[in-house]
Amino acid sequence: MSALLLSEDGDVVAWGYEARRKWAHLSARGEADQYEFHIGFKMSLSTERKSESEEISGGQLGYEKSKKLVSIFIDKMRSAAMEDIAKSGYSSEEVRWCLTVPAIWDDYQKQLMREAAVKAGLPDDEKRLQLVIEPEAAAYHARVSGVRTINASGRRASLMSKGSRFLVADCGGGTVDITAYKTDERNRLEEIGRECGGKFGSEYVNQAFLEKILAKRLGSYDVVDQVFSQSPASMMNLIDSWEKTKLSFNGLDKDDIYLEIPAALDRQLSEEARESLSESQNGITEFLVVKAEEAREAFEAVIPEILALVDKQLGEMRTQRRNSSGKELVILVGGFGNSPYLQERLQEHLEGRADVLVPPDPQVAVLLGAVHYTYDPQTKSRRTKFTYGCAATSDFRDGIDPEKYLITLPNGERKCEHRFTRYVHAGQSVPVDELVTQTFSPLYEDQDAVTFHIYSSTAKAPTYVTDSSCTKIGKVTVDLTEAMALPLRDRSVRLSLVFGEVQMKALAVVEKTGKIATASLDFTPIN
């Protein structure tokens, strides 16, 4: 459990499950306001908005606070892991670390995660600190562990044979990440889908439980909010009871669900709220009674969106399949993937179109798959989510380029700025180790550095970086100090970008000398 309990001074009191336990005791004694309790803060990286998990813990985080918490938590995990690893005779220099990230994260969020990890004491070395995309890690686990069909036949499917194709739906607590892969002749993975996903995880089912069931029983959501602030631990205990029931609920259930109301929560209820509870449950007040139809409605707060994402990815897979026939395979993983209701709804929705398969222990598929990935990466290529390029200048075209983009150089040359120079287009398959290169020249004699602004675009071939389809995602600064002795015409730079890896990277070389120039790729937050 990614939870932290901090003192007023910011010192770590407890972490993980121990933090949750201590916070519950402090809350029961009325001392919780002297501490900070945070849970699920990973998903708050790169957003100023309140994440669903943070709504439960009562906090509101921006990305700087989230990054700090993530760093503290990773430091605790690193220390605990190294304590065990050292017992086997290994030193910290012999350890390779892997952190998993959602497929829907942008490069800025991945950068924040890596920075937080390095601050926590993990090595600032890409070979020893790797990021892996969560559904891709799950694909590794599914391939080596074997999968079974949801239906009674129990048929096993091979994901290791040449040409096998499958979709991975990683359904966790906060997000649902989906992408698809194909196995090549050397048993490597080629990404054939285009990663998609959204905040449709099981926490949203919990939120629906609070908004559509508990709030209805107590009279309004304001009452729920008030109880949360007065007795957060008891409310979490009620949600825990719902969580356990949720993971065993299926669409065939018709019996009412009885959740015991914690005594601490009961003490916080006003007479009006207690009367509302009694009237809505035929006099029952010691339990929260959830009708089977209400439980289904809570699940349906997210299920349609998940099914739509799967359909979208299957459509993308079929464009790659061309004329070959046969069903697709859908691998369901993640903690939410254990839900019988989600499994049944997905199987029903895909009847005749795809087989739904579940690996052993789907809730740990990402964890175990990340170990396989770190030990033996077998990903051949990935597909780009957007069109990527940079802002550059080129010869001005009279009657075509806007006059406001015209710049005149000291030698009289007329140039157009803000031109979009494309590196790759959306949906392009890029090998993991391929460099995509463009050549640029500095414009001025005294220019000892060049800054390239990197853009993504939903269009396939935008003309200018100012087009509505374009979004600035970062910048690359190339140091030309050591090339200043060369004539201006000989200071051209080959800027190479790597798109096939989990994080975009940059490499710059002075073309005349072949010498690598210092280039740093810094991503910016996307609002």
C-alpha positions as CSV (number, residue, x, y, z in Angstrom):
1,M,0.0,0.0,0.0
2,S,1.4,3.4,-1.0
3,A,0.6,5.2,2.2
4,L,2.6,7.6,4.4
5,L,2.0,9.0,7.8
6,L,3.9,12.2,8.5
7,S,4.3,14.4,11.6
8,E,3.6,18.1,11.6
9,D,7.3,18.6,10.9
10,G,7.2,16.4,7.9
11,D,9.0,13.4,9.5
12,V,8.0,9.9,8.5
13,V,6.0,8.3,11.3
14,A,5.1,5.2,9.4
15,W,4.7,3.9,5.8
16,G,2.7,1.3,4.0
17,Y,0.1,-0.7,5.9
18,E,1.6,0.4,9.2
19,A,0.9,4.0,8.2
20,R,-2.8,3.1,7.6
21,R,-3.0,1.2,10.9
22,K,-1.5,4.0,13.0
23,W,-3.6,6.7,11.3
24,A,-6.7,4.7,12.2
25,H,-5.7,4.6,15.9
26,L,-4.9,8.3,15.9
27,S,-8.2,9.1,14.2
28,A,-10.1,7.1,16.8
29,R,-8.4,9.1,19.6
30,G,-9.1,12.4,17.9
31,E,-5.4,13.1,17.2
32,A,-5.3,12.7,13.4
33,D,-5.3,16.5,12.8
34,Q,-1.7,16.6,14.2
35,Y,-0.5,14.4,11.4
36,E,-0.5,14.2,7.6
37,F,-1.8,10.9,6.1
38,H,-1.5,10.4,2.3
39,I,-2.5,7.4,0.2
40,G,-2.3,6.8,-3.6
41,F,-0.2,9.9,-4.2
42,K,1.6,8.4,-7.2
43,M,-1.4,9.3,-9.4
44,S,-1.2,13.0,-8.4
45,L,2.1,13.5,-10.2
46,S,1.8,16.3,-12.8
47,T,-1.6,17.6,-11.8
48,E,-2.8,20.4,-9.5
49,R,-6.1,18.8,-9.2
50,K,-7.2,16.4,-6.5
51,S,-6.9,12.8,-7.4
52,E,-9.6,10.3,-6.5
53,S,-7.3,8.5,-4.0
54,E,-6.5,11.8,-2.4
55,E,-10.1,12.6,-2.0
56,I,-10.4,9.6,0.2
57,S,-7.4,10.5,2.3
58,G,-8.6,14.1,2.5
59,G,-5.6,15.7,1.0
60,Q,-5.1,17.9,-2.1
61,L,-1.8,17.6,-3.8
62,G,0.1,19.4,-6.6
63,Y,2.8,17.7,-8.5
64,E,5.7,19.1,-6.3
65,K,4.1,17.7,-3.1
66,S,3.3,14.4,-4.9
67,K,6.9,14.1,-6.1
68,K,8.2,14.7,-2.6
69,L,5.9,12.0,-1.2
70,V,6.8,9.5,-4.0
71,S,10.5,10.1,-3.2
72,I,10.0,9.5,0.5
73,F,8.1,6.3,-0.2
74,I,10.6,5.0,-2.7
75,D,13.4,5.7,-0.2
76,K,11.6,3.6,2.4
77,M,11.1,0.7,-0.1
78,R,14.8,1.0,-1.3
79,S,16.0,0.7,2.3
80,A,13.8,-2.2,3.1
81,A,14.8,-4.0,-0.1
82,M,18.5,-3.4,0.3
83,E,18.3,-4.8,3.9
84,D,17.0,-8.1,2.5
85,I,19.3,-8.1,-0.6
86,A,22.4,-7.4,1.5
87,K,21.7,-10.6,3.5
88,S,22.3,-12.5,0.2
89,G,25.7,-10.9,-0.2
90,Y,24.9,-8.3,-2.9
91,S,25.9,-4.7,-2.7
92,S,23.7,-1.8,-3.9
93,E,26.0,-1.3,-6.9
94,E,24.9,-4.8,-8.2
95,V,21.2,-4.1,-8.1
96,R,19.1,-3.0,-11.1
97,W,15.8,-1.2,-10.2
98,C,12.6,-1.0,-12.1
99,L,9.6,1.4,-11.6
100,T,6.3,0.8,-13.3
101,V,4.4,3.7,-14.9
102,P,0.9,3.9,-16.4
103,A,0.7,3.8,-20.2
104,I,-1.4,7.0,-20.2
105,W,1.4,9.1,-18.5
106,D,3.1,11.7,-20.6
107,D,6.9,12.2,-20.6
108,Y,6.8,14.9,-18.0
109,Q,5.2,12.5,-15.5
110,K,7.8,9.9,-16.3
111,Q,10.5,12.5,-15.8
112,L,9.0,13.4,-12.4
113,M,9.0,9.7,-11.4
114,R,12.6,9.2,-12.4
115,E,13.7,12.4,-10.6
116,A,11.8,11.3,-7.4
117,A,13.5,7.9,-7.6
118,V,17.0,9.4,-8.0
119,K,16.3,11.8,-5.1
120,A,15.4,8.7,-3.0
121,G,18.8,7.2,-3.6
122,L,18.2,5.0,-6.6
123,P,21.0,5.2,-9.2
124,D,21.0,8.0,-11.8
125,D,21.9,5.5,-14.5
126,E,19.4,4.4,-17.2
127,K,20.9,0.9,-17.3
128,R,20.3,0.4,-13.5
129,L,17.1,2.4,-13.1
130,Q,14.5,1.5,-15.7
131,L,10.9,2.5,-16.2
132,V,8.5,0.0,-17.7
133,I,5.0,0.6,-19.0
134,E,2.5,-1.2,-16.8
135,P,0.4,-3.1,-19.4
136,E,3.6,-4.0,-21.2
137,A,5.0,-5.5,-18.0
138,A,1.7,-7.4,-17.6
139,A,2.2,-8.8,-21.2
140,Y,5.6,-10.2,-20.1
141,H,4.0,-11.9,-17.2
142,A,1.1,-13.3,-19.2
143,R,3.6,-14.8,-21.8
144,V,5.7,-16.7,-19.3
145,S,3.0,-17.6,-16.7
146,G,0.4,-19.1,-18.9
147,V,-3.2,-17.8,-19.1
148,R,-6.6,-19.4,-18.8
149,T,-9.9,-18.5,-20.3
150,I,-12.7,-17.1,-18.1
151,N,-15.2,-19.7,-19.3
152,A,-15.4,-23.3,-18.0
153,S,-13.3,-24.7,-20.9
154,G,-10.1,-23.6,-19.2
155,R,-8.3,-23.6,-22.5
156,R,-4.8,-22.3,-22.4
157,A,-3.5,-19.9,-25.0
158,S,0.0,-19.6,-26.2
159,L,1.4,-16.0,-26.4
160,M,4.9,-17.1,-27.3
161,S,4.3,-18.5,-30.7
162,K,5.2,-16.5,-33.8
163,G,2.5,-14.1,-34.9
164,S,0.4,-14.4,-31.7
165,R,-1.5,-11.2,-31.1
166,F,-3.2,-10.0,-27.9
167,L,-4.6,-7.0,-26.1
168,V,-3.6,-6.2,-22.5
169,A,-6.2,-4.4,-20.3
170,D,-4.5,-3.4,-17.1
171,C,-7.4,-2.5,-14.8
172,G,-6.1,-1.1,-11.5
173,G,-7.3,1.1,-8.7
174,G,-6.8,4.5,-10.3
175,T,-6.4,3.9,-14.0
176,V,-7.2,1.5,-16.9
177,D,-4.3,1.2,-19.4
178,I,-4.7,-0.7,-22.6
179,T,-2.4,-1.6,-25.5
180,A,-1.8,-4.5,-27.8
181,Y,1.2,-6.6,-29.0
182,K,2.3,-9.2,-31.5
183,T,5.1,-11.8,-31.1
184,D,7.7,-11.8,-33.9
185,E,9.8,-14.6,-35.3
186,R,12.4,-14.1,-32.6
187,N,9.8,-14.2,-29.8
188,R,10.1,-10.4,-29.2
189,L,7.1,-8.1,-28.7
190,E,6.0,-5.5,-31.2
191,E,3.4,-3.0,-30.1
192,I,0.6,-3.0,-32.6
193,G,-2.0,-1.0,-30.7
194,R,-1.9,2.6,-29.7
195,E,-1.8,3.0,-25.9
196,C,-5.0,4.4,-24.5
197,G,-6.6,4.5,-21.1
198,G,-8.2,6.7,-18.6
199,K,-9.2,7.1,-14.9
200,F,-11.7,4.3,-14.8
201,G,-10.2,2.1,-12.1
202,S,-11.9,0.5,-9.2
203,E,-11.5,3.6,-7.1
204,Y,-14.3,5.1,-9.3
205,V,-16.5,2.2,-8.3
206,N,-15.8,3.2,-4.7
207,Q,-16.6,6.8,-5.5
208,A,-19.9,5.7,-7.0
209,F,-20.6,3.7,-3.8
210,L,-20.1,6.9,-1.8
211,E,-22.1,9.2,-4.1
212,K,-24.9,6.9,-5.2
213,I,-25.4,4.6,-2.2
214,L,-24.0,6.0,1.0
215,A,-25.1,9.6,0.3
216,K,-28.6,8.4,-0.6
217,R,-28.8,6.5,2.8
218,L,-27.5,9.4,4.9
219,G,-29.5,12.1,3.1
220,S,-26.9,13.9,1.0
221,Y,-23.2,13.8,0.0
222,D,-22.6,16.8,2.3
223,V,-23.2,14.4,5.2
224,V,-20.7,11.9,3.8
225,D,-18.2,14.7,3.4
226,Q,-18.7,15.8,7.0
227,V,-18.3,12.3,8.4
228,F,-15.1,11.9,6.3
229,S,-13.6,15.0,7.9
230,Q,-14.7,14.0,11.4
231,S,-13.8,10.3,11.3
232,P,-11.7,9.5,8.2
233,A,-10.5,6.2,9.5
234,S,-13.9,4.8,10.2
235,M,-15.0,5.9,6.7
236,M,-12.0,4.1,5.3
237,N,-13.0,1.0,7.2
238,L,-16.5,1.1,5.7
239,I,-14.9,1.4,2.2
240,D,-12.6,-1.5,3.0
241,S,-15.7,-3.6,3.7
242,W,-17.2,-2.6,0.4
243,E,-13.9,-3.3,-1.3
244,K,-13.9,-6.9,-0.1
245,T,-17.5,-7.4,-1.1
246,K,-16.9,-5.7,-4.5
247,L,-14.2,-8.2,-5.5
248,S,-16.6,-11.2,-5.0
249,F,-19.7,-9.6,-6.5
250,N,-20.9,-10.9,-9.9
251,G,-23.8,-10.0,-12.1
252,L,-25.9,-13.0,-11.0
253,D,-26.0,-11.9,-7.4
254,K,-29.5,-11.0,-6.2
255,D,-29.1,-11.0,-2.4
256,D,-28.7,-7.7,-0.5
257,I,-25.2,-6.9,0.7
258,Y,-24.8,-6.1,4.4
259,L,-21.9,-3.9,5.4
260,E,-21.4,-3.3,9.2
261,I,-21.3,0.4,10.1
262,P,-18.2,1.1,12.2
263,A,-19.1,2.4,15.7
264,A,-16.9,5.4,15.3
265,L,-18.8,6.3,12.1
266,D,-22.1,5.7,13.8
267,R,-21.3,8.2,16.5
268,Q,-20.7,10.9,14.0
269,L,-24.2,10.7,12.5
270,S,-26.7,13.4,13.3
271,E,-30.2,12.5,14.2
272,E,-31.4,13.6,10.8
273,A,-28.8,11.3,9.1
274,R,-29.7,8.4,11.4
275,E,-33.4,8.9,10.5
276,S,-32.7,9.0,6.8
277,L,-30.7,5.7,7.2
278,S,-33.5,4.0,9.1
279,E,-36.2,5.1,6.7
280,S,-34.3,4.0,3.6
281,Q,-33.5,0.6,5.1
282,N,-36.8,-0.4,6.8
283,G,-35.4,0.4,10.3
284,I,-32.0,-1.2,9.9
285,T,-29.2,1.1,11.2
286,E,-26.4,-1.1,12.4
287,F,-25.7,-2.2,8.8
288,L,-25.5,-0.4,5.4
289,V,-27.8,-2.5,3.2
290,V,-26.7,-2.4,-0.5
291,K,-29.2,-3.9,-3.0
292,A,-27.7,-6.0,-5.8
293,E,-29.0,-3.6,-8.4
294,E,-27.3,-0.7,-6.6
295,A,-24.0,-2.6,-6.6
296,R,-24.4,-3.2,-10.3
297,E,-25.0,0.5,-10.9
298,A,-21.8,1.4,-9.0
299,F,-19.8,-0.9,-11.3
300,E,-21.6,0.6,-14.3
301,A,-20.1,4.0,-13.4
302,V,-16.9,2.8,-15.1
303,I,-17.6,-0.5,-17.0
304,P,-19.0,1.2,-20.2
305,E,-15.8,3.4,-20.5
306,I,-13.6,0.3,-20.1
307,L,-15.5,-1.6,-22.8
308,A,-15.3,1.4,-25.1
309,L,-11.5,1.5,-24.6
310,V,-11.2,-2.2,-25.4
311,D,-13.3,-1.7,-28.5
312,K,-11.1,1.2,-29.6
313,Q,-8.0,-0.9,-29.2
314,L,-9.5,-3.9,-31.0
315,G,-10.4,-1.6,-33.9
316,E,-6.7,-0.5,-34.0
317,M,-5.6,-4.2,-34.0
318,R,-7.9,-5.1,-36.8
319,T,-6.4,-2.3,-39.0
320,Q,-3.1,-4.1,-38.5
321,R,-4.5,-7.6,-39.1
322,R,-5.6,-6.8,-42.7
323,N,-7.4,-9.7,-44.2
324,S,-6.5,-12.5,-41.7
325,S,-9.4,-14.0,-39.8
326,G,-9.8,-15.3,-36.2
327,K,-10.6,-14.0,-32.8
328,E,-8.4,-11.6,-30.9
329,L,-7.2,-12.3,-27.4
330,V,-7.8,-10.0,-24.5
331,I,-5.6,-10.4,-21.4
332,L,-7.2,-8.9,-18.3
333,V,-4.8,-8.0,-15.5
334,G,-4.6,-5.7,-12.5
335,G,-6.4,-5.7,-9.1
336,F,-9.7,-4.8,-10.7
337,G,-9.1,-7.6,-13.2
338,N,-10.0,-10.0,-10.3
339,S,-13.6,-8.7,-10.3
340,P,-16.0,-11.4,-11.4
341,Y,-18.4,-8.7,-12.5
342,L,-15.9,-7.0,-14.8
343,Q,-14.8,-10.4,-16.2
344,E,-18.4,-11.4,-17.0
345,R,-19.3,-8.0,-18.5
346,L,-16.1,-8.0,-20.7
347,Q,-16.7,-11.6,-21.8
348,E,-20.4,-10.9,-22.6
349,H,-19.4,-7.7,-24.5
350,L,-16.8,-9.5,-26.6
351,E,-18.7,-12.7,-27.3
352,G,-17.8,-13.9,-30.8
353,R,-15.2,-11.3,-31.3
354,A,-12.5,-12.0,-28.7
355,D,-11.5,-14.5,-26.0
356,V,-11.0,-13.0,-22.6
357,L,-8.0,-14.5,-20.7
358,V,-6.7,-14.1,-17.2
359,P,-3.2,-14.9,-16.0
360,P,-2.6,-16.4,-12.6
361,D,-2.8,-13.7,-9.9
362,P,-3.8,-10.8,-12.2
363,Q,-3.3,-8.3,-9.4
364,V,0.5,-9.0,-9.4
365,A,0.9,-9.4,-13.2
366,V,2.5,-5.9,-13.5
367,L,4.9,-6.5,-10.6
368,L,6.1,-9.9,-11.8
369,G,6.2,-8.8,-15.4
370,A,8.4,-5.8,-14.5
371,V,11.0,-8.3,-13.1
372,H,11.0,-10.2,-16.3
373,Y,11.3,-7.0,-18.3
374,T,14.2,-5.7,-16.3
375,Y,16.0,-9.0,-16.4
376,D,15.5,-9.7,-20.1
377,P,13.8,-6.9,-22.2
378,Q,12.2,-8.4,-25.3
379,T,10.3,-5.5,-26.7
380,K,11.2,-4.9,-30.4
381,S,9.2,-1.8,-31.2
382,R,6.6,0.6,-29.9
383,R,4.1,2.8,-31.7
384,T,4.1,6.6,-31.2
385,K,1.0,8.1,-29.7
386,F,1.3,11.4,-31.4
387,T,3.2,13.1,-34.3
388,Y,6.5,14.5,-32.8
389,G,8.7,17.3,-34.0
390,C,10.4,20.5,-33.1
391,A,10.2,24.2,-33.9
392,A,12.7,25.3,-36.5
393,T,13.4,28.0,-39.1
394,S,13.4,27.4,-42.9
395,D,13.4,29.5,-46.0
396,F,10.5,31.9,-46.1
397,R,7.8,31.2,-48.7
398,D,6.2,34.4,-50.1
399,G,2.5,34.2,-50.3
400,I,2.4,31.0,-48.2
401,D,4.0,31.7,-44.8
402,P,2.5,34.3,-42.5
403,E,4.3,37.6,-42.6
404,K,4.5,37.6,-38.8
405,Y,6.8,34.6,-38.9
406,L,9.3,36.3,-41.2
407,I,12.8,37.0,-39.7
408,T,15.7,38.5,-41.6
409,L,19.2,37.4,-40.7
410,P,22.2,39.7,-40.6
411,N,23.3,38.4,-44.0
412,G,19.9,39.3,-45.5
413,E,18.5,35.8,-45.7
414,R,14.7,35.6,-45.1
415,K,13.6,32.8,-42.8
416,C,10.3,31.5,-41.5
417,E,10.2,30.7,-37.8
418,H,7.8,28.3,-35.9
419,R,8.0,25.7,-38.7
420,F,7.1,22.2,-37.5
421,T,9.9,19.8,-38.4
422,R,8.5,16.3,-38.1
423,Y,10.4,13.4,-36.7
424,V,7.7,10.7,-36.5
425,H,4.0,10.6,-37.3
426,A,1.2,9.4,-35.0
427,G,0.9,5.6,-35.0
428,Q,4.3,5.0,-36.5
429,S,6.1,1.8,-35.4
430,V,9.6,2.7,-34.1
431,P,12.3,0.2,-33.0
432,V,13.3,0.6,-29.4
433,D,16.9,1.5,-30.3
434,E,16.3,3.6,-33.5
435,L,17.6,7.2,-33.7
436,V,15.5,9.6,-35.8
437,T,17.7,12.4,-36.9
438,Q,17.3,15.9,-38.4
439,T,20.0,18.4,-39.1
440,F,19.9,22.1,-38.1
441,S,22.2,25.1,-38.2
442,P,22.6,28.0,-35.8
443,L,21.5,31.3,-37.2
444,Y,23.9,33.8,-35.6
445,E,27.7,34.0,-35.2
446,D,27.7,34.5,-31.4
447,Q,25.2,31.7,-30.8
448,D,26.9,29.2,-28.4
449,A,23.8,27.2,-27.7
450,V,20.7,26.1,-29.6
451,T,17.4,25.4,-27.9
452,F,14.9,23.2,-29.7
453,H,11.3,23.3,-28.5
454,I,9.7,19.8,-28.8
455,Y,6.1,19.5,-29.8
456,S,3.5,16.7,-30.1
457,S,0.6,16.9,-32.5
458,T,-2.6,15.0,-33.2
459,A,-2.2,15.9,-36.9
460,K,-0.1,13.7,-39.1
461,A,1.8,16.6,-40.8
462,P,1.3,20.0,-39.1
463,T,2.9,23.0,-40.8
464,Y,3.6,25.3,-37.9
465,V,4.1,24.5,-34.2
466,T,1.4,27.2,-33.5
467,D,-1.3,25.0,-35.2
468,S,-4.1,24.1,-32.8
469,S,-3.2,20.4,-33.0
470,C,0.3,21.1,-31.5
471,T,1.3,21.0,-27.8
472,K,4.7,21.9,-26.5
473,I,6.0,19.0,-24.4
474,G,9.6,20.0,-23.7
475,K,12.9,21.4,-24.9
476,V,16.4,20.3,-25.8
477,T,19.3,22.6,-25.2
478,V,22.5,21.9,-27.2
479,D,25.7,23.4,-26.0
480,L,27.9,24.6,-28.9
481,T,30.7,26.1,-26.8
482,E,33.3,23.7,-28.1
483,A,32.3,24.4,-31.7
484,M,32.6,28.2,-31.6
485,A,36.0,28.1,-33.3
486,L,34.4,26.7,-36.4
487,P,32.9,29.0,-39.1
488,L,29.1,29.4,-38.7
489,R,28.4,27.2,-41.7
490,D,30.3,24.3,-40.1
491,R,28.4,24.3,-36.8
492,S,25.4,22.3,-38.0
493,V,24.0,19.9,-35.4
494,R,22.4,16.5,-36.0
495,L,19.7,16.3,-33.4
496,S,18.5,12.7,-32.9
497,L,15.5,11.7,-30.8
498,V,14.7,8.2,-29.6
499,F,11.0,7.4,-29.5
500,G,10.9,3.6,-29.2
501,E,11.9,3.5,-25.5
502,V,9.7,4.2,-22.5
503,Q,11.1,7.7,-22.3
504,M,11.9,10.0,-25.2
505,K,15.7,10.7,-25.3
506,A,17.9,13.2,-27.2
507,L,21.4,13.0,-28.7
508,A,23.2,15.9,-30.5
509,V,26.3,15.7,-32.7
510,V,28.2,18.5,-34.3
511,E,28.1,17.4,-37.9
512,K,31.5,18.7,-39.0
513,T,33.5,17.2,-36.2
514,G,31.3,14.2,-35.3
515,K,31.7,15.2,-31.7
516,I,28.8,14.6,-29.3
517,A,27.4,17.9,-27.9
518,T,25.9,18.2,-24.5
519,A,22.1,17.9,-24.9
520,S,19.5,17.8,-22.1
521,L,15.9,17.0,-22.8
522,D,13.7,18.7,-20.3
523,F,9.9,18.1,-20.4
524,T,7.3,20.6,-19.4
525,P,3.9,19.9,-17.7
526,I,0.9,19.6,-20.0
527,N,-2.2,21.3,-18.7
